[in-house]
Amino acid sequence: MKITLLDYLATQVADYTGDGQLELNWDKREHVFELILNLTAQNQIGQTIADADGKVNAQNKIDFQDQILFYDATRLDPATVAADYLALIPFDGKRGLTRQTLDGLFSYLPDLLADGLSDLMDFLNEDTVTTFGLHWQPAVFQQRIAAQPAHLVEYLAYPRY
């Protein structure tokens, strides 16, 4: 049985052991996958925090969430959703996406989330840090892809359901 893009993503999310937590959503109708990145930090000094939508949180913990979108490049114009996601990763319709790209991503995520958690703690504990967000670095992502073995160029097909 061939491993599909969905199978591979689900396995990588389930096996993730770095900072934060990962979740995967698949929208069959839109032919997209959302990889949700979750960070949680203790707000020990009880700072009142307003999110990007202006919602105020004064609880003793802060939950932060951002998403990476995998989208079918033959069906979606990324410009229509770019502002809603940390990163957009296209795949080639039914052909899917290379394992090399996914392995590059999952080698980058622990560093991205560790840096994000550190930045979140700075935001909560230092008066000079007034905003927080994850910082996606496309060049680092591309380096991680390039560092993967060449035999991983095999495509993981979009699932047929």
PyMOL commands that set and color helices and strands:
alter all, ss='L'
color gray80, all
select helices_A, chain A and resi 5-15+78-80+82-84+93-95+99-125+138-146+150-153
alter helices_A, ss='H'
color red, helices_A
select strands_A, chain A and resi 21-27+32-42+49-50+56-57+61-72+87-91+97-98+155-156
alter strands_A, ss='S'
color yellow, strands_A
deselect
rebuild
show_as cartoon
